[in-house]
Amino acid sequence: MVAKMHPYAVEDMDTVLFKLEELKNRIKPKHLKEFFKAHDNRFETLSVKLAPLVFDYSKQRVDSTVLKHLIQWAHVAELQPWIKRLFSTEAINYTEQRAAMHWALRLPKNTQKHQQTAGFVHEQLERMYQLVEQIHDGQCRGVTGEVIQDVVNIGVGGSDLGPLMVTQALSDFKQKTVKPLNVHFVSTIDGSQLSEILHKLRPETTLFIISSKSFGTIDTLSNAQTARLWLEKSLGQSAQMLKHHFVGVSTKPEKMTEWGIHSEKQLLLWDWVGGRYSLWSCIGLPIALTIGVDGFKHLLAGAHVVDEHFQTEPFEQNIPVLMGLLSAWNSNFLDIQTHAVLPYDGRLKYFAPYLQQLEMESNGKSIQRNGEKVEWTTCPIIWGEVGPNAQHAFYQLLHQGSQAVSSDFIAPIQRYNAQQFTYVDNADALIQQHHLALSNCLAQSRLLAFGNQVLDQEEIKDLPRYKQYEGNQPSTTILLEELNPYSLGMLIALYEHKVFVQSVLWNINPFDQWGVEKGKEIANQLLPILNAEQTDLSKLDASTQGLIQILMGKDHV
């Protein structure tokens, strides 16, 4: 590994990493209960408040010495200059010659920084806001004059999972409209989702959003074409029908026009927005339709606060920096290769899948920026589930399995007492249920950390080993005052910047996804064979040849 000096550092890279290796040897045998015995004020020392959010990492297997050298690692890896490069127009996504400016999507309208870029962004956001208001007010109608009541978002990857996750998470903030508005999501290439949804809808009152950065993704365009045929069967073929029933979001206006989307219904984004970072743009139209224009603005504002925090706070109090460093410490030094995301709120049921894409598509890389093979294990496996469901599924493995797993526990402090819940007849019972969820959240992280120590010590003496708990599984807890657009914006942005921190430590590019692109390319090579347009299988491996024979009915299962 190349040694280099950093102006903030007193050590070079090799020295810092050598010391972290030494610390690993000291920390690995040490149990979390020993860390807490050594420091009475561990929570106060190892937690950060960024209102309305608290980040508690006191149950991570670190002490002040480890933290000092992890932060030293960030400095010698030149994280601070890299943060400045991120928040610029530089093409840091060097394999695609693009900037990575998702942060620009949440710049305030009156910002003094990057005024031209902010102007472009807000021009499109204002067009989106106008469309949202028209739909909410019943002014946006189908070609027959009926009010739009169902919106179907057709997309895949970041054009689907981000908006889906946020609309589900913020379902309590659904806006009232002239007529009830329902938002649906379609992403599967086999048409199963679309078929199920279309059976429930009326063509006269349905609007489709085609969300595709390239407007060339075969998954999305296949579903869009099916939707178009469904509309044409009832409403006929016409430019007016397309104008009234389709909205497009893409970087390619010419392709949207060619497909038939009217220029008034085209919303633009830019090639410096990666798909998994695009929910803040007009890709977030389903979000704005669900929570309203003001709600969407609060979502952006929460993310912007984290952008400022990430750029200005010292690393010792910088939440995304700490998140990235702790994750790298767990995977690279403590050999913890899997990470569970465990929200204790049913509205966050898509948060773990969202983070799977964000983290594993970004940092699932094995080649450094210099073209050489990485010297680290990069991204851990990200997985998870809503906490109460997970407790009855895989917590057995967390508590008594042979795998070392790190976890993030996420929960809102308040629920069911806001004004929007005054219609609930039994609000007190719901509040008690929320307290039950919170008690489980705290209990599970406590048992994972301390094991037998949290049990009755007299009872332990007679317990067989299969009923005992080793503990020492590290976790972080993130508490939100309330799950609302602002706090969710903060939460998502924290994880976005955590991913970037890790990429700097590992010296990889987190903003491309060439593995994904190659898979699509190979699929396009096989499609003509399955469509009987091509018959030569000789260049394919024996397994693929055999499977194709079965798929084409030339062999039997």
CORGI-V244924 format. One record per residue. N is the residue number from 1. PSI is psi in whole degrees, 0 to 359 (NA if undefined). Layout:
BEGIN
n: [N,N]
psi: [PSI,PSI]
END
This chain:
BEGIN
n: [1,2,3,4,5,6,7,8,9,10,11,12,13,14,15,16,17,18,19,20,21,22,23,24,25,26,27,28,29,30,31,32,33,34,35,36,37,38,39,40,41,42,43,44,45,46,47,48,49,50,51,52,53,54,55,56,57,58,59,60,61,62,63,64,65,66,67,68,69,70,71,72,73,74,75,76,77,78,79,80,81,82,83,84,85,86,87,88,89,90,91,92,93,94,95,96,97,98,99,100,101,102,103,104,105,106,107,108,109,110,111,112,113,114,115,116,117,118,119,120,121,122,123,124,125,126,127,128,129,130,131,132,133,134,135,136,137,138,139,140,141,142,143,144,145,146,147,148,149,150,151,152,153,154,155,156,157,158,159,160,161,162,163,164,165,166,167,168,169,170,171,172,173,174,175,176,177,178,179,180,181,182,183,184,185,186,187,188,189,190,191,192,193,194,195,196,197,198,199,200,201,202,203,204,205,206,207,208,209,210,211,212,213,214,215,216,217,218,219,220,221,222,223,224,225,226,227,228,229,230,231,232,233,234,235,236,237,238,239,240,241,242,243,244,245,246,247,248,249,250,251,252,253,254,255,256,257,258,259,260,261,262,263,264,265,266,267,268,269,270,271,272,273,274,275,276,277,278,279,280,281,282,283,284,285,286,287,288,289,290,291,292,293,294,295,296,297,298,299,300,301,302,303,304,305,306,307,308,309,310,311,312,313,314,315,316,317,318,319,320,321,322,323,324,325,326,327,328,329,330,331,332,333,334,335,336,337,338,339,340,341,342,343,344,345,346,347,348,349,350,351,352,353,354,355,356,357,358,359,360,361,362,363,364,365,366,367,368,369,370,371,372,373,374,375,376,377,378,379,380,381,382,383,384,385,386,387,388,389,390,391,392,393,394,395,396,397,398,399,400,401,402,403,404,405,406,407,408,409,410,411,412,413,414,415,416,417,418,419,420,421,422,423,424,425,426,427,428,429,430,431,432,433,434,435,436,437,438,439,440,441,442,443,444,445,446,447,448,449,450,451,452,453,454,455,456,457,458,459,460,461,462,463,464,465,466,467,468,469,470,471,472,473,474,475,476,477,478,479,480,481,482,483,484,485,486,487,488,489,490,491,492,493,494,495,496,497,498,499,500,501,502,503,504,505,506,507,508,509,510,511,512,513,514,515,516,517,518,519,520,521,522,523,524,525,526,527,528,529,530,531,532,533,534,535,536,537,538,539,540,541,542,543,544,545,546,547,548,549,550,551,552,553,554,555,556,557]
psi: [136,130,134,149,153,140,335,350,152,355,163,175,312,320,316,315,325,319,324,324,318,317,322,315,331,324,323,316,351,135,149,327,333,325,318,327,326,337,111,328,33,320,314,325,322,49,152,134,128,90,136,47,144,131,108,113,25,340,13,153,68,157,185,326,316,314,320,316,332,318,323,320,315,321,313,339,0,43,317,312,325,323,318,322,323,313,50,185,10,144,71,343,79,336,340,4,53,151,170,83,36,332,332,338,342,18,140,153,326,25,150,352,140,51,321,315,316,325,315,315,311,335,315,321,319,323,319,315,320,318,318,313,321,318,316,324,358,13,339,114,159,177,338,357,358,150,138,127,345,133,128,116,119,114,180,157,228,336,353,306,321,303,322,313,314,317,324,316,328,27,334,346,22,133,147,138,169,315,148,133,128,136,129,159,136,127,334,137,339,358,1,316,313,316,316,320,317,329,340,354,162,130,323,335,21,134,134,135,122,109,111,117,315,345,37,4,119,325,309,314,329,314,322,320,321,318,320,315,323,317,316,327,326,325,354,165,121,155,327,321,314,319,322,344,3,138,140,142,119,169,356,82,327,324,323,318,316,323,331,6,127,146,329,341,22,125,137,150,188,158,348,9,112,148,317,357,16,358,340,346,197,349,335,13,317,328,310,324,330,311,358,168,313,319,318,321,323,322,313,320,320,317,321,323,319,324,316,317,314,325,334,332,142,151,328,335,15,108,311,324,314,320,314,317,316,320,317,322,314,315,322,336,324,3,39,107,10,141,125,136,120,82,136,60,121,337,342,29,338,7,317,313,323,316,332,313,312,312,313,330,332,309,11,66,154,6,130,171,334,6,357,160,143,152,2,161,124,238,128,164,124,132,176,182,160,131,306,323,318,326,331,14,286,4,335,316,320,319,321,8,180,358,139,127,134,157,152,122,132,132,146,144,316,143,154,14,6,168,327,354,15,341,348,119,326,50,323,320,322,323,319,324,321,321,325,318,317,319,323,319,310,320,318,316,327,314,321,322,313,347,226,336,332,354,167,120,331,321,324,326,328,3,134,160,328,351,7,164,126,323,207,21,116,149,160,145,129,118,134,138,317,147,102,177,319,311,326,321,318,312,313,315,326,314,324,312,331,316,318,318,313,319,326,317,322,356,45,165,113,1,1,174,63,332,321,316,319,323,319,320,316,323,319,333,328,335,316,329,314,333,5,23,347,140,350,113,5,335,358,155,162,322,311,319,314,318,321,320,318,315,329,7,14,358,158,148,NA]
END
